[in-house]
Structure formats: structure tokens, C-alpha cells
Amino acid sequence: MKRVSRLIKGTAAVFLTAALAVMAIVGFYSHSLPDSYYLTEGMSAGYSRLGCLLDVRLYRSEDSVLASANGDSLCSGELKLWGTVPIKDAELKSAKAPSLIPGGSPIGIKFLTDGVMVVKLQEVLEGVCPAKDAGLVAGDNIVSANGERLSSSARLSQIISESGGEPIALTVQRGRDSYETSLVPVQSQADGSFKGGIWIRDSSAGVGTLTYIDPKTGCYGALGHPISDCDTQRTLPLGSGEIVDVTVTGYERGERGCPGELFGTFVSGLAAGSVTKNCEQGVFGVMTYPPHGEAVPIAFRQEVCEGKASILTTISGNTPKEYEVEIERISLSDGLGTKNLVIRVTDPELLSQTGGIVQGMSGSPILQNGKLVGAVTHVFLSDPSRGYGIFIENMLEAAG
């Protein structure tokens, strides 16, 4: 009897442990997975398996279809673990996958900020920093001074130097918040001029990679991440900008602990397109010349799978070339972030030349099964053959 009792208790403990583990998994996926997905024709009569570590499937409820206010077709769905354990309900939006022209060509980005960004604070006299006293911090964006909208760092420097030590009324943007403050310049003992104790920046320029062009509208997306200030790592507020054609003239090979980099020269001073948006998911705008190239359909996030894929990128000249990669991991829980995919370069040619992913490849389109699935965004410092990618769906959502 004792042996039977121990067997029963042991079995019950195993079942209880298993049940708690399943509950924990369901809770994790319920919290981390998105609540809505785009419904494609392939899902109309069944389910789609998501790119999760465990077997998570998205089912469509055939008996629940309605119309939203804007006329798009909606229906309900459900996420299930191993096809049987319910996780949560999901909203499915009917959508035809758009077709886009994959990029891969290098572009130069010229960028002017809206206002001027505070890069660093510095004492003017020992223990005296007017900018610090005004409450400014690195990363703040000074929009106006004494009611004048700022368009260059030179103009703010002029206002400070000509102030005679009188207070200057500043309008400052910090993140999503705006506030007013007063900066009181002090006279420098070194040259007698009035200074505010701030280092500021009003522009940026660099090389990246074009991700896609919409053949119908000429709208483009690039980089897959924002243009940020090199010192503060804050996203630069867009004032105006343009993209220009670039020829890649060389590269620095990536090594462990030291990311490589593409080097390029601007082909001409003529703009290839405008920059209308700079956000977490990339840089967006409109091309100035008619798009050309073969368009391919995009893959929505639930269609992306682990396994073989390729990237289009340019490491010499201005003509993209396709290289083999492997999608090692998919993260639906990253939401609209830029680290939805982990990719590894497997192409021997690219590995032998650049070591894998280098700076300047950001925006290189990722292709899988004949569809545009995303773009390269980051390289791993510990392993240049590996890096992150963003879903193309996220870039299009951000582009509007």
C-alpha cells in the first residue's frame, strides 16, 4: 500500500509540475505575443504556425466575420499552444500583401534637425554652467530662443554671444514633453565672450542601405532603425533631409568586438529622394525619380520562419548582390521594435570579405521564399556574422 501511495503521489506531483509549466508558458505567450495579425489568403481555411520557440498556432474562427468602420474585413482568431491549449483571442485583419521593389543599394543621408540638440554640458567658469542651471541635459532639443525658431547651431551661438549676459528664453523638447526655461550666459575669462556652457548639433550625414521602394507611390524605406546622435544615442528630430546616390569605395572588415564599416562617396549633389520621417523603425520619404526593378510581395510576421533566407546588399560600387543567410530566431514579442529577427550570414563570399554584417548594411532587405520579410538593423559585437533584423511589416506600419 505504501508503494502504491508513493506512486500516486509521485504521479500527481509530475502532473502538477507539468500543469504549472504549461500555465507559465501560456501566461508568457499571452503577455508577449501581439493581439492582432493580418489575415492572408493562405490562412482562410486553417491556421498559421508562428515563429516561436514552442509550437504556437494562430487559428481563424470561421463563424465570426464583421466589417470595421473603414470597411476593412475583420474576423476573430485564437492563439493555441501545440494546437490544443488556448492562449488568447486575436484579431485578424484582412489584407492583401503589398508588392515592393527590394532595395539593397547604398544611399547617403543628409539630415538637418528640427531645432538644435544638446550634445554635452560644460562649465564656463569653475563650478558655473549656465546650461545646467537652466535644467538642460544631453539629448534635449532646443526648439526656439527668445521666440525665434532655431534652424542652426550657429544662430543659437550668435544669440548667446550677443546676449550681454541677459536671460534667454528657451523652448525645449525632451522626449514627448515640451517646457520653457531661461538660460543666463556668463562671460568667459578665456576670450571675454558670453557662453551658455552647451555643445550643440544641428545636422548629421552618413551611409546606409535602401530597403524598399513602393512601385505605385515612389515612397521608400531605409535603415530599419533611426538616425541617432552619435554622442547621446537619441533619435534626431527631423527638420529636413534628403537621400543621395552613393558608390561604395571600400570597407573595414568586421571582427569580434570591433564592427566593420562600409565607406562610400556621394555620387552627386542631386537628391535621389526626400526624408519625411525619422523614427525607431527607419527613415522614410519619397524618391525623386521613377522607381524601377521587379516588385515582390511582402511576408507578414506570422509567415516568416526560421531557416534559409538571403539579403541584398552592396559592398562595392552601387549594384546590390544577393547573399545567403539563416534566420535563426524570430521574436514576435518585440512588437514594433527593430530586433524581431536574429540572422546569421552563411554566404562564404560575404564572410571572407567583410566578416559578415558591417555598419552601413543597415536596411539591407531580407528575402525568404520569394517574399520581402524584413531588413538588417544591427550587427552583434561579439560575432559580426550575426545580427538583428526588423519585420518589413513593422517598417510599413511606421511609414503609414
Buried (B, 14 or more C-beta within 10 A) or exposed (E): EEEEEEEEEEEEEEEEEEEEEEEEBBEEBBEEBBEEBBBBEEBEEEBBEBBBEEEBBBBBEEEEEEEEEEEEEBBBBBBBBEEEBEBBEBBBBBBEBBBBBBBBBBBBBBBBBBBBBBBEBEBBBEEEBBBBBBBBEBBBBBBBBEEEEBBBBEBBBEBBBEBEEEBBEBBBBBEEEEEEBEBBBBBBEEEEEBBBBBBBBBBBEBBBBBBBBBBEEBBBBBBBBBBBBEBBEBBBBBBBBBBBBBBBEEBBBBEEEEBBBBEBEBBEEEBBBBBBBBBBBBBBBBBEEEBEBEBBBBBBBBBBBBEEBBBBBBBBBBEBBBBBBBBEBBBBBBEBBBBBBBBBBBBEEBBEBBBBBBBBBBBBBBBBEEBBBBBBBBBBEEBBBBBBBBBBBBBBEBBE
